Amino acid sequence: MLGHRAEYVTFAWIVWELTHDPLYLGYLGLAQGVPLVVFQVFGGVLADRVHRLRLLIGTQLLTAATLAVAFGLMVLDITRIEYFLVLAALSNTFRAFDEPSRLSLVPQLIDRARLSNAIALGSIPWQAGRMLGPSITGILIAAFGGALGLGLAAAASFLALALYSRIRLEGETPPHDGQPVLTQLADGLRFVGADFVFASLIALAMFNSLFGMSYVTLLPIFADSYFKAGSVGYGLLNAAHGAGSLIGTLTLATIAHRIARPGRALLIGAACVGLGLMAFSRAPGMGLAMPMLLLVGFSGTFYLTQVSTVIQQKVPDQLRGRVLGLYSLCWNLLPLGGLLGGALASAVDARFAVLFGGAMVTANALILLKSRRLRRIT
């Protein structure tokens, strides 16, 4: 996650620095998002057909190699915008096959009775990476330029590869029913479409990525143009969101077993994300912007961790990879949300783009809050 966040922060800053055009930030979102949309569901099918750990190691190796090439281009001062858009697309192509296999391994690493706490506690390094990655990357970019940000991303990816290679699992290959890939994909889609709870939870993740997180792509504009804080302010804004996420993770890990109605709690958390973004969009400076992003990070992690827990607990083992592939796809629509945000920022301004995204998240959460089936999730 450290490498992932450093990659996104650095690519966004490099594109802004090379073009100073919000539309190119939208193009970056397109380059990062289309591979996820095209390949993520097939990554879920593959996770139900092959050795998941080997798939995870292979995709991580390809991701690390791609980031190393991007780092080399920066060191050699070969900074054509087309090269970085292509490398961003390649990195996310590999990530489309990485995430379903990694998520599908979780129940094999922990006893089911401890799964709820494990998912919350397991989010701590993920959220720490989200907090440390942007802040460290912002400082490196300010001091040494974008090359060091990509160097950090590549180094973290190679370190993750070394750690994955030390995992040992017995009987890890999932049973294969002999059906064609497209048939298995259709089975997963039908399962989610026929279950209101699964469909609604995945819809929450989708709205968060398309509308709730689209502001991440626009943060360079807020830091540089609105708040006049430069790359350091950019890192601090990202770190505020990450700090809120980490606090939300620790809070949920502590009180998860005391939440009588997690369905109601996660829907309220989703509404708070949208309201926080709406307030952030009107912030006159860093003094209000950072607390609002802290709230957004806290609320987002609080409800999305519960969404992940419910899905992991209730999905059938034989469909785990496909369902988690769909869930990962929705969560990874952030780059497409960035495209939408960039287009709105270009047509109106960045403040309007974030305001619109927050309003969509809030409206979706309030509509789903009317459902008794979701409010009564246990």
C-alpha positions in Angstrom: 0.0 0.0 0.0 2.9 2.3 0.6 4.1 1.8 -2.9 0.5 2.0 -4.3 -0.2 5.4 -2.7 3.3 6.8 -3.5 2.6 5.7 -7.2 -0.7 7.5 -7.4 0.5 10.7 -5.7 3.6 10.9 -7.8 1.9 10.2 -11.2 -0.7 12.8 -10.4 1.9 15.4 -9.4 4.1 14.6 -12.5 1.1 15.0 -14.9 0.1 18.3 -13.2 3.7 19.6 -13.3 4.2 18.7 -17.0 0.8 20.1 -18.2 -0.8 22.3 -15.6 -4.1 21.2 -17.2 -6.8 19.5 -15.1 -8.0 17.7 -18.2 -4.7 15.7 -18.3 -5.4 14.6 -14.7 -8.6 13.2 -16.1 -6.6 11.4 -18.8 -4.5 10.0 -16.1 -7.6 8.7 -14.4 -8.7 7.1 -17.6 -5.3 5.4 -18.1 -5.4 4.0 -14.6 -9.1 3.1 -14.5 -9.8 1.4 -17.9 -7.5 -1.6 -17.2 -9.2 -2.1 -13.9 -12.7 -2.0 -15.5 -11.7 -4.4 -18.3 -9.6 -6.9 -16.3 -10.7 -6.9 -12.7 -13.6 -9.3 -13.0 -11.4 -11.7 -15.0 -8.9 -11.4 -12.2 -11.6 -12.7 -9.8 -12.4 -15.6 -12.1 -8.7 -16.5 -12.3 -8.4 -16.4 -8.5 -11.1 -19.1 -8.4 -9.2 -21.2 -11.0 -5.5 -21.1 -10.2 -3.0 -21.1 -7.4 -3.8 -17.7 -5.8 -0.4 -17.2 -4.1 1.5 -17.8 -7.3 -0.8 -15.4 -9.1 -0.3 -12.8 -6.5 3.5 -13.1 -6.7 3.5 -12.9 -10.5 1.4 -9.8 -10.7 3.4 -8.1 -7.9 6.7 -8.8 -9.8 5.2 -7.1 -13.0 4.0 -4.1 -11.0 7.4 -3.6 -9.4 9.1 -3.8 -12.8 6.8 -1.2 -14.3 7.4 1.2 -11.5 11.2 0.7 -11.9 10.9 1.6 -15.6 9.0 4.8 -14.6 11.7 5.7 -12.1 14.4 5.1 -14.7 12.7 7.5 -17.1 12.6 10.2 -14.5 16.2 9.7 -13.7 17.2 10.0 -17.4 14.9 13.1 -17.7 12.7 11.4 -20.3 9.5 13.1 -19.3 7.1 12.8 -22.2 3.5 12.7 -20.8 2.6 9.8 -23.1 5.1 7.5 -21.5 3.8 8.0 -18.0 0.2 7.5 -19.1 1.1 4.2 -20.7 3.1 3.1 -17.6 0.2 4.0 -15.3 -2.1 1.9 -17.5 0.3 -1.1 -17.3 0.6 -0.9 -13.5 -3.1 -1.0 -13.1 -3.5 -3.8 -15.5 -1.4 -6.0 -13.3 -3.1 -4.7 -10.2 -6.5 -5.9 -11.7 -5.3 -9.5 -11.2 -3.4 -8.8 -8.0 -6.2 -7.7 -5.7 -8.8 -10.5 -6.1 -6.2 -13.1 -5.3 -4.8 -11.2 -2.3 -8.3 -10.7 -0.8 -9.3 -14.3 -1.5 -6.3 -15.5 0.6 -7.5 -13.8 3.8 -9.9 -16.5 5.1 -7.1 -19.1 4.5 -4.8 -17.1 6.8 -7.1 -16.6 9.8 -9.8 -18.6 11.7 -13.3 -17.6 10.6 -14.3 -16.9 14.2 -11.7 -14.1 14.3 -12.3 -12.8 10.8 -14.2 -9.6 11.8 -11.4 -8.4 14.1 -8.7 -9.6 11.7 -10.1 -7.6 8.8 -10.2 -4.5 10.9 -6.7 -5.0 12.4 -5.4 -6.0 8.9 -6.5 -2.7 7.7 -4.0 -0.9 10.0 -0.9 -1.3 7.7 -3.1 -0.6 4.7 -4.3 2.7 6.3 -0.8 3.5 7.6 0.5 3.1 4.0 -2.2 5.5 2.8 -1.1 8.0 5.5 2.7 7.6 5.2 2.8 7.1 1.5 1.4 10.5 0.4 3.1 12.5 3.2 6.6 10.9 2.6 6.1 11.2 -1.1 5.1 14.8 -0.9 8.2 15.6 1.1 10.4 13.7 -1.4 8.8 15.4 -4.4 9.3 18.8 -2.7 12.9 18.2 -1.9 14.2 16.1 -4.9 11.4 16.0 -7.5 9.2 13.3 -8.9 11.9 10.7 -9.5 12.3 10.0 -5.7 8.5 9.5 -5.4 8.6 6.8 -8.1 11.7 5.4 -6.5 9.8 5.0 -3.3 6.9 3.3 -5.1 9.2 0.8 -6.9 11.2 0.0 -3.7 8.0 -0.6 -1.7 6.7 -2.9 -4.4 9.9 -5.0 -4.5 9.7 -5.2 -0.7 6.1 -6.5 -0.9 7.2 -9.0 -3.4 9.9 -10.3 -1.1 7.4 -10.6 1.8 4.8 -12.4 -0.4 7.4 -15.0 -1.5 7.8 -16.1 2.2 4.1 -17.1 2.6 3.6 -20.9 2.7 0.1 -22.4 2.3 -1.0 -26.0 2.1 -3.8 -27.0 -0.3 -4.1 -23.5 -1.6 -5.3 -24.2 -5.2 -9.1 -23.7 -5.4 -11.2 -26.5 -6.8 -11.9 -26.1 -10.6 -15.4 -27.1 -11.8 -14.3 -27.3 -15.4 -16.6 -24.5 -16.6 -15.4 -21.9 -19.2 -14.1 -18.6 -17.9 -17.1 -16.6 -19.2 -19.5 -19.1 -17.6 -17.8 -18.7 -14.3 -17.9 -14.9 -14.7 -21.6 -15.0 -15.4 -22.2 -17.2 -12.3 -20.5 -14.6 -10.1 -22.5 -11.7 -11.7 -25.8 -13.6 -11.3 -25.0 -14.3 -7.6 -24.4 -10.7 -6.8 -27.3 -9.4 -8.9 -29.7 -11.8 -7.2 -28.7 -10.9 -3.6 -29.9 -7.4 -2.5 -27.5 -7.2 0.4 -24.4 -8.0 -1.7 -25.5 -5.8 -4.6 -26.1 -2.8 -2.2 -22.8 -3.2 -0.4 -20.9 -3.3 -3.7 -22.9 -0.3 -4.8 -21.7 1.6 -1.7 -18.1 0.8 -2.7 -18.7 1.8 -6.3 -20.2 5.2 -5.3 -17.3 5.8 -2.9 -14.8 5.3 -5.7 -16.6 7.1 -8.5 -17.7 10.1 -6.5 -16.4 10.0 -3.0 -12.7 9.5 -3.8 -12.6 11.5 -7.1 -11.2 14.5 -5.1 -7.9 12.7 -4.7 -7.1 13.3 -8.3 -7.9 17.0 -7.8 -5.9 17.6 -4.7 -2.9 19.1 -6.6 -5.3 21.9 -7.7 -6.5 22.5 -4.2 -3.0 22.5 -2.7 -1.3 24.5 -5.5 -4.0 26.9 -6.8 -6.5 27.3 -4.0 -4.4 27.0 -0.8 -1.0 28.1 -2.2 0.7 25.3 -0.3 2.6 23.6 -3.1 3.8 20.0 -2.9 4.1 20.1 0.9 0.5 21.0 1.2 -0.4 18.3 -1.2 1.3 15.7 1.0 -0.3 17.1 4.1 -3.8 16.9 2.6 -3.2 13.3 1.6 -1.8 12.6 5.0 -4.9 14.1 6.7 -7.1 11.7 4.9 -4.8 8.8 5.8 -4.6 9.8 9.4 -8.4 9.8 9.6 -8.5 6.4 8.0 -6.0 5.0 10.5 -8.0 6.4 13.4 -11.2 4.9 11.9 -9.5 1.5 11.6 -8.3 1.5 15.2 -11.7 2.6 16.4 -13.5 -0.1 14.5 -11.0 -2.8 15.6 -11.7 -1.8 19.2 -15.5 -1.5 19.1 -16.6 -3.8 16.2 -18.1 -6.4 18.6 -20.1 -3.7 20.4 -21.9 -2.4 17.3 -25.4 -3.9 17.5 -26.5 -2.8 14.1 -23.5 -2.6 11.8 -25.8 -2.1 8.8 -27.1 1.1 10.1 -23.7 2.2 11.3 -22.0 1.7 7.9 -24.7 3.6 6.1 -24.4 6.6 8.4 -20.7 6.4 7.9 -21.2 6.6 4.2 -23.4 9.7 4.5 -20.8 11.4 6.7 -18.2 10.8 3.9 -20.3 12.8 1.5 -21.1 15.6 3.9 -17.4 15.9 4.8 -16.5 16.2 1.1 -19.1 18.9 0.6 -17.6 20.9 3.4 -14.1 20.4 2.1 -15.1 21.7 -1.3 -15.9 25.1 0.2 -12.9 25.3 2.5 -11.1 28.6 2.2 -7.7 27.2 3.3 -5.8 24.4 4.9 -7.2 25.1 8.4 -10.6 23.8 7.5 -9.6 21.5 4.6 -7.4 19.2 6.8 -10.1 18.5 9.5 -12.7 17.8 6.8 -10.4 15.3 5.1 -9.7 13.7 8.5 -13.5 13.2 8.9 -13.7 11.8 5.4 -10.9 9.4 6.0 -12.4 8.3 9.4 -15.9 7.8 8.1 -14.8 6.1 4.9 -12.7 3.5 6.6 -15.3 3.0 9.3 -18.0 2.0 6.9 -15.9 0.3 4.1 -14.1 -2.0 6.6 -17.6 -3.2 7.8 -18.6 -3.7 4.1 -15.5 -5.8 3.5 -16.2 -7.9 6.7 -19.8 -8.6 5.8 -18.8 -9.7 2.3 -16.0 -11.9 3.5 -18.2 -13.6 6.1 -21.2 -14.3 3.9 -19.8 -15.1 0.4 -19.6 -18.8 -0.5 -16.1 -20.1 -0.8 -16.5 -21.4 -4.4 -17.5 -17.8 -5.5 -15.1 -15.9 -3.3 -12.6 -14.8 -6.0 -15.4 -13.6 -8.4 -17.4 -11.7 -5.8 -14.2 -10.1 -4.3 -13.1 -9.3 -7.9 -16.3 -7.3 -8.4 -15.9 -5.7 -5.0 -12.3 -4.8 -5.9 -13.4 -3.4 -9.2 -15.8 -1.1 -7.5 -13.2 0.0 -5.0 -10.7 0.6 -7.8 -12.9 2.8 -9.9 -11.1 5.7 -8.3 -9.2 6.5 -11.5 -12.5 6.7 -13.5 -13.8 8.9 -10.7 -10.7 11.0 -11.3 -11.6 11.2 -15.0 -15.1 12.5 -14.1 -13.7 14.9 -11.5 -11.1 16.2 -14.0 -13.8 16.8 -16.6 -16.0 18.6 -14.1 -13.1 20.7 -12.9 -12.2 21.6 -16.5 -15.8 22.5 -17.3 -16.6 24.4 -14.1 -13.9 24.2 -11.3 -12.4 21.7 -8.9 -14.5 22.9 -6.0 -17.7 22.1 -7.9 -16.4 18.7 -8.9 -15.8 17.7 -5.2 -19.1 19.2 -4.1 -20.9 17.1 -6.8 -19.1 13.9 -5.7 -19.9 14.4 -2.0 -23.6 15.1 -2.8 -23.8 11.8 -4.8 -22.3 9.8 -2.0 -24.6 11.3 0.6 -27.7 10.8 -1.6 -26.9 7.1 -2.3 -26.3 6.4 1.4 -29.6 8.1 2.5 -31.5 6.1 -0.1 -30.1 2.8 1.1 -30.6 3.8 4.7 -34.4 3.4 4.1 -33.9 -0.4 3.5 -34.7 -2.5 6.6 -32.6 -5.4 5.2 -29.5 -3.3 5.1 -30.2 -1.6 8.5 -30.6 -5.1 10.1 -27.3 -6.6 8.8 -25.5 -8.3 11.7 
